[in-house]
Amino acid sequence: MARLPRRLGHAEEATLGEHLDELRGRVMAMLGALILGTVVAFVFHNDVLNWLNRPLPPNHDKVVALGVAEPFTITITVCLYAGFVLALPVILWQLWLFLAPAFDPTSERKVLGLALFAVVMAAGGVAFGYWVLLPRAIHFLTNYDNTHFQHLIQAKPYYNFVVTVLVGIVLVFQTPLIVLALVYLGILSSRTLRKQRRMGYLITAAIALALPGPDPVTTFLELLPMWGLCERSIWLAVLFERRQARGAPASATLGG
């Protein structure tokens, strides 16, 4: 069994051939993790499909497959997506091990802190999208103007919709990280963010109103965490600038 490539030290010199060998080894490790994750997802594909179908309303407990091979091909596609999610920690870790020698220890701690922060926010986005946003959006869309339409939910468009919503809300939840990056690059400042706070809230409210929701209460529930993200972004920027002014590691602001 081939061993994983050794991680190079910071500023350690290596030939082009050694770099290519390391890259090949890490790509093989990523592919192996993806294949293993896909196999595991296929073994438990009933649980995966049940999890994806759970936001459906009671009168649409099953999705429709129109082609002869569509149930099989869609199952394989879903398992590939699930396998990628399962393999993602290994993929990101292998990428990091390949790129880490370019960073000094201080910068490495900052990057790892930002990565941990991004993972926590992504998990929060998935939880919010799956348990709050998806059920209400699907309920609204599948019951819209049902006096004129007989709604049959086709499998492929439905799973694409679920993936799109979850990926979109995960990106929205990365707003604080994006703001920190812009502050770090000097494009934004905490002073500007605080001065334009009302405009930020107004834009956030417009986005929340554009999201599908069956009633004003649901729209308000969607708006609360988005306002929270805006406010957290502002205060993270403040803490980031204060730490920079004191010369402390910027990654320490992520806990606040």
C-alpha positions as CSV (number, residue, x, y, z in Angstrom):
1,M,0.0,0.0,0.0
2,A,1.5,3.4,-1.1
3,R,2.3,5.8,1.8
4,L,1.0,9.3,1.8
5,P,3.6,12.0,0.8
6,R,5.5,13.6,3.5
7,R,4.5,17.2,4.3
8,L,7.3,19.6,3.5
9,G,8.5,22.1,6.1
10,H,8.2,25.9,5.7
11,A,10.5,27.2,3.0
12,E,12.0,23.7,2.6
13,E,13.5,23.3,-0.8
14,A,12.4,20.6,-3.2
15,T,12.8,19.8,-6.8
16,L,10.0,20.1,-9.4
17,G,9.9,16.3,-9.6
18,E,9.4,16.0,-5.8
19,H,6.6,18.6,-5.9
20,L,4.9,16.7,-8.8
21,D,5.3,13.4,-6.9
22,E,3.8,15.0,-3.8
23,L,0.9,16.5,-5.8
24,R,0.2,13.2,-7.5
25,G,0.1,11.4,-4.1
26,R,-2.2,13.9,-2.6
27,V,-4.6,13.8,-5.7
28,M,-4.7,10.0,-5.4
29,A,-5.5,10.3,-1.7
30,M,-8.4,12.7,-2.6
31,L,-9.7,10.4,-5.3
32,G,-9.5,7.5,-2.9
33,A,-11.5,9.4,-0.3
34,L,-14.1,10.4,-2.9
35,I,-14.5,6.8,-4.1
36,L,-14.7,5.5,-0.5
37,G,-17.2,8.3,0.4
38,T,-19.4,7.5,-2.6
39,V,-19.4,3.7,-1.8
40,V,-20.4,4.5,1.8
41,A,-23.2,6.8,0.6
42,F,-24.4,4.2,-1.9
43,V,-24.6,1.6,1.0
44,F,-26.7,4.0,2.9
45,H,-28.5,5.6,-0.1
46,N,-31.9,4.9,1.3
47,D,-31.1,7.0,4.4
48,V,-29.6,9.7,2.2
49,L,-32.7,9.9,-0.1
50,N,-35.0,9.8,2.9
51,W,-33.1,12.7,4.4
52,L,-33.4,14.7,1.2
53,N,-37.1,13.9,0.8
54,R,-38.0,14.8,4.4
55,P,-38.7,18.5,3.6
56,L,-41.4,17.4,1.1
57,P,-45.0,18.0,2.2
58,P,-47.1,15.0,3.4
59,N,-49.0,14.8,0.1
60,H,-45.7,14.5,-1.9
61,D,-43.8,11.9,0.1
62,K,-42.2,10.5,-3.1
63,V,-40.6,12.2,-6.1
64,V,-41.4,11.2,-9.7
65,A,-39.0,9.4,-12.0
66,L,-39.9,9.5,-15.7
67,G,-37.2,7.4,-17.4
68,V,-36.5,3.7,-17.1
69,A,-32.9,4.3,-15.8
70,E,-33.7,7.5,-14.0
71,P,-34.0,6.0,-10.5
72,F,-30.6,4.4,-10.8
73,T,-28.8,7.3,-12.4
74,I,-30.2,9.8,-9.9
75,T,-29.3,7.6,-7.0
76,I,-25.7,7.4,-8.3
77,T,-25.6,11.2,-8.8
78,V,-26.9,11.8,-5.3
79,C,-24.3,9.3,-3.9
80,L,-21.5,11.2,-5.7
81,Y,-22.7,14.4,-4.1
82,A,-22.9,12.8,-0.7
83,G,-19.5,11.1,-1.2
84,F,-18.0,14.4,-2.0
85,V,-19.4,15.9,1.2
86,L,-18.0,12.9,3.2
87,A,-14.6,13.2,1.5
88,L,-14.4,17.0,1.8
89,P,-12.5,17.0,5.1
90,V,-9.8,14.7,3.5
91,I,-9.8,16.7,0.3
92,L,-9.3,20.0,2.1
93,W,-6.7,18.5,4.4
94,Q,-4.7,17.2,1.5
95,L,-4.9,20.5,-0.2
96,W,-3.7,22.3,2.9
97,L,-0.8,19.9,3.4
98,F,0.3,20.7,-0.1
99,L,0.0,24.5,0.3
100,A,1.1,24.8,3.9
101,P,4.9,25.0,3.3
102,A,4.3,28.4,1.7
103,F,3.0,29.8,5.0
104,D,5.1,30.7,8.0
105,P,3.8,29.4,11.4
106,T,2.0,32.7,12.2
107,S,0.2,32.8,8.9
108,E,-0.6,29.1,9.2
109,R,-2.4,29.6,12.5
110,K,-4.4,32.5,10.9
111,V,-5.4,30.3,7.9
112,L,-6.4,27.4,10.1
113,G,-8.4,29.7,12.3
114,L,-10.3,31.1,9.3
115,A,-10.9,27.6,8.0
116,L,-12.4,26.5,11.3
117,F,-14.6,29.6,11.4
118,A,-15.7,28.9,7.8
119,V,-16.6,25.3,8.7
120,V,-18.7,26.3,11.8
121,M,-20.6,28.9,9.7
122,A,-21.1,26.4,6.9
123,A,-22.6,23.9,9.4
124,G,-24.9,26.6,10.7
125,G,-26.0,27.5,7.1
126,V,-26.8,23.8,6.3
127,A,-28.8,23.5,9.6
128,F,-30.7,26.7,8.9
129,G,-31.3,25.8,5.2
130,Y,-32.5,22.3,5.9
131,W,-34.7,22.7,9.0
132,V,-36.0,26.3,8.5
133,L,-35.8,27.5,4.9
134,L,-36.3,24.3,2.8
135,P,-39.6,23.1,4.4
136,R,-41.2,26.5,4.2
137,A,-40.0,27.2,0.7
138,I,-41.1,23.8,-0.6
139,H,-44.5,24.1,1.1
140,F,-45.1,27.5,-0.5
141,L,-43.9,26.4,-4.0
142,T,-45.8,23.1,-4.1
143,N,-49.0,24.7,-2.9
144,Y,-48.9,27.8,-5.1
145,D,-52.0,28.1,-7.3
146,N,-52.9,24.5,-6.8
147,T,-56.3,25.2,-8.2
148,H,-54.8,25.4,-11.7
149,F,-51.8,23.0,-11.4
150,Q,-51.4,19.3,-10.5
151,H,-48.0,19.3,-9.0
152,L,-45.8,16.3,-9.7
153,I,-42.3,16.7,-8.2
154,Q,-39.7,15.2,-10.5
155,A,-36.7,13.7,-8.8
156,K,-33.8,15.4,-10.7
157,P,-35.1,19.0,-10.5
158,Y,-36.1,18.5,-6.9
159,Y,-32.6,17.3,-5.8
160,N,-31.0,20.0,-7.8
161,F,-33.3,22.5,-6.0
162,V,-32.3,21.2,-2.6
163,V,-28.6,21.3,-3.4
164,T,-28.9,24.8,-4.8
165,V,-30.7,26.1,-1.8
166,L,-28.3,24.5,0.7
167,V,-25.2,25.7,-1.2
168,G,-26.7,29.2,-1.5
169,I,-27.5,29.5,2.2
170,V,-24.0,28.2,3.1
171,L,-22.5,31.0,0.9
172,V,-24.7,33.5,2.7
173,F,-23.5,32.3,6.0
174,Q,-19.9,32.9,4.9
175,T,-20.6,36.7,4.9
176,P,-18.6,37.3,8.1
177,L,-15.6,35.6,6.6
178,I,-15.9,37.6,3.4
179,V,-16.1,40.8,5.4
180,L,-13.0,39.9,7.4
181,A,-11.1,39.2,4.2
182,L,-12.2,42.6,2.8
183,V,-11.1,44.3,6.0
184,Y,-7.8,42.5,6.0
185,L,-7.2,43.7,2.4
186,G,-8.1,47.3,3.3
187,I,-11.1,47.4,1.1
188,L,-13.5,47.9,4.0
189,S,-13.2,49.2,7.5
190,S,-15.2,48.7,10.7
191,R,-16.0,52.5,10.6
192,T,-17.5,52.2,7.1
193,L,-19.5,49.1,8.1
194,R,-20.9,50.8,11.2
195,K,-21.7,54.0,9.3
196,Q,-23.6,52.0,6.6
197,R,-25.3,49.6,9.1
198,R,-28.8,50.8,8.2
199,M,-28.1,50.3,4.5
200,G,-26.8,46.8,5.3
201,Y,-30.0,45.9,7.2
202,L,-32.1,47.3,4.4
203,I,-30.3,45.1,1.8
204,T,-30.6,42.1,4.1
205,A,-34.3,42.7,4.5
206,A,-34.7,42.9,0.7
207,I,-32.9,39.6,0.3
208,A,-35.1,37.9,3.0
209,L,-38.3,39.2,1.3
210,A,-37.0,37.7,-2.0
211,L,-36.7,34.3,-0.4
212,P,-39.8,32.1,-0.7
213,G,-41.9,32.1,2.4
214,P,-45.6,31.2,3.1
215,D,-46.3,34.0,5.6
216,P,-44.8,37.1,7.2
217,V,-43.8,35.1,10.4
218,T,-41.6,32.8,8.3
219,T,-40.0,35.7,6.5
220,F,-39.2,37.3,9.8
221,L,-37.7,34.0,11.1
222,E,-35.5,33.9,8.0
223,L,-34.5,37.6,8.5
224,L,-33.3,37.2,12.1
225,P,-30.2,35.1,11.5
226,M,-29.3,37.2,8.4
227,W,-29.4,40.4,10.6
228,G,-27.3,38.5,13.1
229,L,-24.8,37.7,10.4
230,C,-24.6,41.4,9.5
231,E,-24.1,42.5,13.0
232,R,-21.5,39.8,13.8
233,S,-19.6,40.8,10.6
234,I,-19.4,44.4,11.9
235,W,-18.1,43.4,15.3
236,L,-15.7,40.8,14.0
237,A,-14.3,43.7,11.8
238,V,-13.9,45.8,14.9
239,L,-12.1,43.1,16.9
240,F,-9.9,42.3,13.9
241,E,-8.8,45.9,13.6
242,R,-8.1,46.2,17.3
243,R,-6.0,43.0,17.3
244,Q,-4.1,44.2,14.2
245,A,-3.4,47.5,16.0
246,R,-2.0,45.7,19.0
247,G,0.0,43.3,16.7
248,A,-1.9,40.2,18.0
249,P,-2.7,37.2,15.8
250,A,-5.8,38.1,13.7
251,S,-7.1,34.5,14.0
252,A,-7.7,35.1,17.7
253,T,-10.7,37.3,16.7
254,L,-12.6,34.4,15.4
255,G,-13.6,33.2,18.8
256,G,-15.3,36.6,19.6
